[in-house]
Each structure stands twice: as structure tokens, then as C-alpha cells.
Amino acid sequence: MNERKKNGNGSYYTPTIPQASMAKPDAIRKAALKLVDDLASSFVEREEIVRGMLLGIVSGYNVFIWGPPGTGKSLLARNFALAINGAKYFETQMHGGKTPEALFGPSDPEAHLQDAEIRYNIRGMLPDSNIAMIDEPFRANNVVLDSLLPLFNERHFQNGPDLIQTPLRFVVSGSNSVPDDQDLEAIWDRFVLRFVGGNVKDRRGFFKYACARQGKSPKPPKTILTIEDFVRANEEAAKVKVTSVSEDAITACDEKLMEKGFLLSERTWMQAINVMKANAWIEGRDEVTEEDLVVLAHIAWDDPKDAKVVEKLVNGIANPLNERALKFLDTAETITRDVETRKDGETDSTYAVRIADGATKLKSILQRLRGIIGESPASRTTKLREIDAKIAVMQKRIKEKAGDLLGI
């Protein structure tokens, strides 16, 4: 039978659209959080991005990861997809010579002659997938980009004369650059969730992990989740309410962002609110709260250099405790950078004193941060605990540096 035909009746292959599962929403939510924990444990300093992928698949919006080559962007997306039972996954890297056939499947010359339309055999290709990793999307040529726009947004694909609905749930893309060309604004706009993923800062911890794995790539965690479960999760997230209190907080955040030159379009705000609802559902809440505004830190920037600025602005409204913790993190990073840089002509004893002083300062910061965590409701400490872990890694590095210097 011709692969492009369906059931031998002459019609073209049409992908199956996954329907919502009958699993209990709370069971799906707990399994999804376990997936994040298990996957994050296999990728050093990537928990925030893994969490972002969960937000992407629950909300239905695409995820962009900015970072240098070789930082595991594609591997992370691949393992996320492989952890979902039955999910169809498609992966490719873009370049100017990439043809539509490489994404959509071989074209049918007979259909082209008869209908003057280009029709593709999409079975097993991008329009047939549930999750896709498109590396370096901005390098694609205009013909490919024009075809991707409706696929990335409405999940539609024009196959010859037919506009078909695809089973695509979300797309992950990665690059070490963001577009500054107006012709690429439309495709950039399709990536609602944006994350910065640089090189691992805890180098010693990374090498310890890498050596323990003996060069083997991490395996995807085993879960009971299916792609149909995430269709159900999307439906449940849509039921989350936005209260008047949430509306006030959103309005205040919009004003704060505009004051600093970050203007979000009405469409982006509609998308952002849906992401907030998804975040609330993941956290087990049935209504959006101020805490869910934190997702704006991954929506409101266009330049990766602005990511930290936006994060501080958003946390100032969404969770002032997070803003305070971010200041602790900034201080800790400054101390660590200073300690890890040995000054010209500095003796071992002088350097050892400076290292000890840095370690004492980091210990003090951790004590203050942990005091805040201990006095805060558990539901408001997710970001605080994440920052605590980062500072603890810095403290560990400084202690190890002191040990190396003193031979202990």
C-alpha cells in the first residue's frame, strides 16, 4: 500500500489528534511534578528550564531556550518527550538550505501536477508529532518560516488544498542568539516562554556528575504519563479562575513593566494569563494568585540581557520575598566572583584569608535566607529554595577552593 494513502481508499494520511485521558487531574499533576524532579536530577542546573517545559506542554505554548552550543538544550527536550508514553517526537536543526521536505515529508509529484498544489506525506514528520525540538529556528529560509507560522501558533498545517489540524502540543527551540531582524519577529513571537540556559556554573559538581556517568547521556525518567494526560491537564488549567485580586496584581505588574520600557501586547498578555493559569494548576490551586505572576519573568523579555531585570521587576510584585532573595543571590555571586579570582602577586596566606572571609559572608547570607524560608508559607518558598541551592553551591565551591589551597 502506498504510505501516503489511508486505508487504501485514496484519501491522504491525517494525523490522529490526542483526546483528554480519563485519569484524575491530581494524579496527573503529581506525576508531572515527579517528572520534573526526576529529569532535573539528571541535568545539572536545569530545573528551571525543565519546569518551563512542563508549563509549555500544560499551557500549550512554545518554549525557547537561549544559550551557547553544547549546553544540552536538544538532549533535555528529547528526554522530556521520551519520558511521556506514546508521545511522537520530531527533532531537527535549521539552516538556510533546509527544505520543506525535511520537515514535512516527501512531496507528491502527482498531486502537484493534478492540483497545482504541493502535498506532503507528513507521516512521522513535524506535522505528525506531539512534541518537537527545532534547533536554531531563525536560520530557516523564508519558505520554511512561512509554513511554520500557523503550525507554531494555531497548530494548523496547509497540506496542498487541505488545512489540517495537527497533534502538536508544543515546540521547544534553542539558539545562542535572538532575532533582531523585523522579518523574524513573527516567528520569535511564537515562543511565549523564554529561558536563559548558560554553561553550568558549578564546574566541580558538573565534572563529578559527568565522571559518575562515565560519559553516558542521561536516560529519560520512567513515568506513567501519556500525551493524553497533558491534553487533560490543559483542559483543567483552563478552568482556573482569575480573581479581581489577581487582576489588580496583573495591572500593577503591567504598569511596572511599562515604566521600565517592557511593553507587552494585548495578545501576549492573553497568553501570559493562560500561562499563569497553567502555573496555578501545577501548584494545585484553582485560582490565579500574585505568585503566578512569576511566569512573566519568562515572557516579558526579548533580549536575554534583560532577563534578570524583568525577573526582579516581576518578583517585586508577585512575591517580594523572591525579590529579596534575588538580591541575596546577586551579592553571593559578586562575592564568589571576587574570591575565585586571585589577584596578581597575592600570597597563599593572603588569598586564604580572603577565601575564608568570602565563605563567612556566604554563610551569613544563607542563614538569613533560610530564616526567611522558615518563616514563610511552604507555597511561597519554591523560588527561595532554588536560590538557596544556588548559593549553597557557591559556598561549597569556595570551601573546596580553600581546601585545595591549603592542601586539606
Secondary structure in CASP SS format (residue, H / E / C, confidence):
PFRMAT SS
TARGET T0000
AUTHOR 0000-0000-0000
METHOD secondary structure of the structure
MODEL  1
M C 1.00
N C 1.00
E C 1.00
R C 1.00
K E 1.00
K E 1.00
N C 1.00
G C 1.00
N C 1.00
G C 1.00
S E 1.00
Y E 1.00
Y C 1.00
T C 1.00
P C 1.00
T C 1.00
I C 1.00
P C 1.00
Q C 1.00
A C 1.00
S C 1.00
M C 1.00
A C 1.00
K C 1.00
P H 1.00
D H 1.00
A H 1.00
I H 1.00
R H 1.00
K H 1.00
A H 1.00
A H 1.00
L H 1.00
K H 1.00
L H 1.00
V H 1.00
D H 1.00
D H 1.00
L H 1.00
A H 1.00
S C 1.00
S C 1.00
F C 1.00
V C 1.00
E C 1.00
R C 1.00
E H 1.00
E H 1.00
I H 1.00
V H 1.00
R H 1.00
G H 1.00
M H 1.00
L H 1.00
L H 1.00
G H 1.00
I H 1.00
V H 1.00
S H 1.00
G C 1.00
Y C 1.00
N C 1.00
V E 1.00
F E 1.00
I E 1.00
W E 1.00
G C 1.00
P C 1.00
P C 1.00
G C 1.00
T C 1.00
G C 1.00
K H 1.00
S H 1.00
L H 1.00
L H 1.00
A H 1.00
R H 1.00
N H 1.00
F H 1.00
A H 1.00
L H 1.00
A C 1.00
I C 1.00
N E 1.00
G C 1.00
A C 1.00
K C 1.00
Y E 1.00
F E 1.00
E E 1.00
T E 1.00
Q E 1.00
M C 1.00
H C 1.00
G C 1.00
G C 1.00
K C 1.00
T C 1.00
P H 1.00
E H 1.00
A H 1.00
L H 1.00
F H 1.00
G C 1.00
P C 1.00
S E 1.00
D C 1.00
P H 1.00
E H 1.00
A H 1.00
H H 1.00
L H 1.00
Q H 1.00
D H 1.00
A C 1.00
E C 1.00
I C 1.00
R C 1.00
Y E 1.00
N C 1.00
I C 1.00
R C 1.00
G C 1.00
M C 1.00
L H 1.00
P H 1.00
D H 1.00
S C 1.00
N C 1.00
I E 1.00
A E 1.00
M E 1.00
I E 1.00
D E 1.00
E C 1.00
P H 1.00
F H 1.00
R H 1.00
A C 1.00
N C 1.00
N H 1.00
V H 1.00
V H 1.00
L H 1.00
D H 1.00
S H 1.00
L H 1.00
L H 1.00
P H 1.00
L H 1.00
F H 1.00
N H 1.00
E C 1.00
R C 1.00
H E 1.00
F E 1.00
Q E 1.00
N E 1.00
G C 1.00
P C 1.00
D E 1.00
L E 1.00
I E 1.00
Q E 1.00
T C 1.00
P C 1.00
L C 1.00
R C 1.00
F E 1.00
V E 1.00
V E 1.00
S E 1.00
G E 1.00
S E 1.00
N C 1.00
S C 1.00
V C 1.00
P C 1.00
D C 1.00
D C 1.00
Q H 1.00
D H 1.00
L H 1.00
E H 1.00
A H 1.00
I H 1.00
W H 1.00
D H 1.00
R C 1.00
F C 1.00
V C 1.00
L E 1.00
R E 1.00
F E 1.00
V E 1.00
G C 1.00
G C 1.00
N C 1.00
V C 1.00
K C 1.00
D C 1.00
R H 1.00
R H 1.00
G H 1.00
F H 1.00
F H 1.00
K H 1.00
Y H 1.00
A H 1.00
C H 1.00
A H 1.00
R H 1.00
Q C 1.00
G C 1.00
K C 1.00
S C 1.00
P C 1.00
K C 1.00
P C 1.00
P C 1.00
K C 1.00
T C 1.00
I C 1.00
L C 1.00
T E 1.00
I H 1.00
E H 1.00
D H 1.00
F H 1.00
V H 1.00
R H 1.00
A H 1.00
N H 1.00
E H 1.00
E H 1.00
A H 1.00
A H 1.00
K C 1.00
V C 1.00
K E 1.00
V E 1.00
T C 1.00
S H 1.00
V H 1.00
S H 1.00
E H 1.00
D H 1.00
A H 1.00
I H 1.00
T H 1.00
A H 1.00
C H 1.00
D H 1.00
E H 1.00
K H 1.00
L H 1.00
M H 1.00
E H 1.00
K C 1.00
G C 1.00
F C 1.00
L C 1.00
L C 1.00
S C 1.00
E H 1.00
R H 1.00
T H 1.00
W H 1.00
M H 1.00
Q H 1.00
A H 1.00
I H 1.00
N H 1.00
V H 1.00
M H 1.00
K H 1.00
A H 1.00
N H 1.00
A H 1.00
W H 1.00
I H 1.00
E C 1.00
G C 1.00
R C 1.00
D C 1.00
E E 1.00
V E 1.00
T C 1.00
E H 1.00
E H 1.00
D H 1.00
L H 1.00
V H 1.00
V H 1.00
L H 1.00
A H 1.00
H H 1.00
I C 1.00
A C 1.00
W C 1.00
D C 1.00
D C 1.00
P H 1.00
K H 1.00
D H 1.00
A H 1.00
K H 1.00
V H 1.00
V H 1.00
E H 1.00
K H 1.00
L H 1.00
V H 1.00
N H 1.00
G H 1.00
I H 1.00
A H 1.00
N C 1.00
P H 1.00
L H 1.00
N H 1.00
E H 1.00
R H 1.00
A H 1.00
L H 1.00
K H 1.00
F H 1.00
L H 1.00
D H 1.00
T H 1.00
A H 1.00
E H 1.00
T H 1.00
I H 1.00
T H 1.00
R H 1.00
D H 1.00
V H 1.00
E H 1.00
T C 1.00
R C 1.00
K C 1.00
D C 1.00
G C 1.00
E C 1.00
T C 1.00
D H 1.00
S H 1.00
T H 1.00
Y H 1.00
A H 1.00
V H 1.00
R H 1.00
I H 1.00
A H 1.00
D H 1.00
G H 1.00
A H 1.00
T H 1.00
K H 1.00
L H 1.00
K H 1.00
S H 1.00
I H 1.00
L H 1.00
Q H 1.00
R H 1.00
L H 1.00
R H 1.00
G H 1.00
I H 1.00
I H 1.00
G H 1.00
E H 1.00
S C 1.00
P C 1.00
A H 1.00
S H 1.00
R H 1.00
T C 1.00
T H 1.00
K H 1.00
L H 1.00
R H 1.00
E H 1.00
I H 1.00
D H 1.00
A H 1.00
K H 1.00
I H 1.00
A H 1.00
V H 1.00
M H 1.00
Q H 1.00
K H 1.00
R H 1.00
I H 1.00
K H 1.00
E H 1.00
K H 1.00
A H 1.00
G H 1.00
D H 1.00
L H 1.00
L H 1.00
G C 1.00
I C 1.00
END
